[in-house]
């Protein structure tokens, strides 16, 4: 009896060698757990050796390709599983819950992260076919990394072995990686983000304004007017993209920034709360505990004890 071989299984075997090389290169360049910058400014490498608990995290626009291990990303009750040979695309700043679920010292979670340059992406969009009209989607999605994308990612990683080639060849490899994302099944989401006047582009601009002015009182009417949108349209489309209202989004930005100030700059909770726009320390403590699971002082102590934040 002859066993049939599906196209999917052939593709999986073909992908194994690039995955193994990608994991090996990331492992060699990450001697310890954490986020590691590289000689390519947009490129960061990630290594985590043990499963991690659920943790609120603020994702900036990025493309992540997982080489080994698995993680979950949760947004408003929706769960996205990120496995090897899949990419996580975050098209706008997004407060999420993250959790590494598969990682051991022998086989750590390994991934690469590419920050999204919106200006560069917009220029690339001009050289691709115009996207069809789309309804607004979540600013986060998971898609399979196809062979062409993996090939470009590997060429980018190999350039780290030859620093003299970086200035000339890295931009071409980066451009190809994002081009492969744009022409993929879900690439319309990223194309729409970089298309001036599109719904996603307007919401990304709203997110950017909130990011820049998170300390200030929020006027939904003023924000909508600045984007040439009605208040109801802004609210509806903002929630469709981020899963939360602009006010909820601003609150999470404030709490994440306060956590960063306490963890990285050593500020006391009341000082950090005032810095990010809270007038009531008790309200800040309640909302911080609701998001991070513990009051500021104890949660920051725990984060420092385990060495990450």
Residue pairs with C-beta under 8 A, 6 or more apart in sequence:
11 147
14 147
15 85
15 147
15 150
18 147
18 150
18 151
18 154
19 67
19 68
19 84
19 85
19 150
21 154
22 65
22 67
22 110
22 112
22 150
22 153
22 154
22 157
23 67
23 68
23 84
23 110
25 154
25 157
25 158
25 160
26 45
26 46
26 47
26 67
26 68
26 110
26 111
26 112
26 157
27 47
27 68
27 108
27 110
29 36
29 38
29 45
29 160
30 36
30 45
30 46
30 47
30 110
32 47
33 47
33 48
33 49
33 108
33 308
34 46
34 47
34 308
35 44
35 45
35 46
35 113
36 44
36 45
36 46
36 47
37 43
37 44
38 44
38 45
38 160
39 160
39 163
39 166
40 156
40 159
40 160
40 166
40 170
40 174
42 114
42 115
42 117
42 174
43 112
43 113
43 114
43 156
44 112
44 113
44 114
44 115
45 110
45 111
45 112
45 113
46 64
46 109
46 110
46 111
46 112
46 113
47 108
47 109
47 110
48 69
48 100
48 103
48 108
48 109
49 103
49 104
49 105
49 108
49 109
50 100
50 103
50 104
50 105
51 99
51 100
51 101
51 102
51 103
52 98
52 99
52 100
52 103
53 99
54 74
54 97
54 98
54 99
55 97
55 98
55 99
56 95
56 96
56 97
56 98
56 252
56 256
56 291
56 292
57 95
57 96
57 97
57 98
57 256
58 93
58 94
58 95
58 96
58 252
58 253
58 256
59 90
59 93
59 94
59 95
59 96
59 140
60 90
60 93
60 115
61 90
61 91
61 92
61 93
61 115
61 116
61 118
62 88
62 89
62 90
62 113
62 114
62 115
62 116
63 87
63 88
63 89
63 90
63 113
63 114
63 116
63 177
63 178
63 181
64 82
64 87
64 88
64 89
64 90
64 111
64 112
64 113
64 114
65 86
65 87
65 111
65 112
65 114
65 145
65 149
65 150
65 153
66 82
66 83
66 84
66 85
66 86
66 87
66 88
66 109
66 110
66 111
67 84
67 110
67 111
67 112
68 84
68 107
68 108
68 109
68 110
68 111
69 84
69 100
69 102
69 103
69 107
69 108
69 109
69 110
69 111
70 81
70 82
70 83
70 84
70 100
70 101
70 102
70 109
71 81
71 82
71 98
71 99
71 100
71 101
71 102
71 109
72 79
72 80
72 81
72 82
72 98
72 99
72 101
73 79
73 80
73 82
73 88
73 96
73 97
73 98
73 99
73 140
73 142
74 80
74 96
74 97
74 98
74 99
75 94
75 96
75 97
75 138
75 140
75 243
76 243
76 244
78 138
78 243
80 88
80 140
80 141
80 142
81 142
82 88
82 111
82 142
85 144
85 145
85 150
86 142
86 143
86 144
86 145
87 142
87 143
87 144
87 145
87 149
87 181
88 140
88 141
88 142
89 140
89 141
89 142
89 143
89 181
89 186
89 189
89 190
90 116
90 139
90 140
91 116
91 139
91 140
91 189
91 190
91 193
91 200
91 204
92 139
92 193
92 200
92 203
92 204
92 207
92 241
92 242
93 207
93 208
93 211
93 253
94 139
94 140
94 242
95 244
95 249
95 252
95 253
95 256
96 140
100 109
102 109
103 109
112 153
112 157
114 174
114 177
114 178
116 178
118 193
118 194
118 204
120 174
120 175
120 178
121 178
121 190
121 193
121 194
122 194
122 195
122 196
124 175
124 178
124 179
124 182
124 194
125 182
125 191
125 194
125 195
128 179
128 182
128 183
128 191
131 188
131 191
131 192
131 195
132 188
134 188
134 189
134 192
134 198
134 199
134 200
135 199
135 240
136 192
136 199
136 200
136 203
136 237
136 240
136 241
137 189
137 192
137 200
137 240
137 241
138 189
138 240
138 241
138 242
138 243
139 189
139 193
139 200
139 203
139 204
139 207
139 241
139 242
141 186
141 189
143 181
143 184
143 185
143 186
145 153
146 180
146 184
148 176
148 180
149 177
149 180
149 181
149 184
152 173
152 176
152 177
152 180
153 173
153 177
155 169
155 173
156 170
156 173
156 174
156 177
159 165
159 166
159 169
159 170
159 173
160 166
178 190
181 187
181 190
182 190
182 191
189 200
192 198
192 199
192 200
192 201
193 200
193 201
193 204
194 201
195 201
199 237
200 241
202 227
202 228
202 229
202 237
203 237
203 238
203 241
203 242
205 227
206 223
206 227
206 234
206 238
206 246
207 242
207 249
209 223
209 226
210 218
210 223
210 246
210 249
210 250
210 253
211 253
214 250
214 253
214 254
214 257
214 276
214 277
215 254
215 275
215 276
215 277
216 277
217 277
218 246
218 247
218 250
220 231
220 234
220 235
220 246
220 247
221 231
223 234
223 246
224 230
224 231
224 233
224 234
227 234
229 237
234 246
235 245
235 246
238 244
238 245
238 246
238 249
239 245
242 249
244 252
251 287
252 291
254 276
254 277
254 278
255 276
255 287
255 288
255 291
255 292
257 275
257 276
258 269
258 272
258 273
258 275
258 276
258 278
258 284
258 288
258 296
259 272
259 288
259 292
259 296
259 299
259 300
259 309
260 309
261 267
261 271
261 272
261 275
261 276
262 268
262 269
262 272
262 296
262 300
263 300
263 303
263 304
263 309
264 309
267 275
269 281
269 284
269 285
269 288
269 296
269 297
270 281
270 284
272 296
273 281
273 284
273 285
278 284
284 296
285 295
285 296
288 295
288 296
288 299
289 295
289 296
289 299
292 299
293 299
294 302
303 309
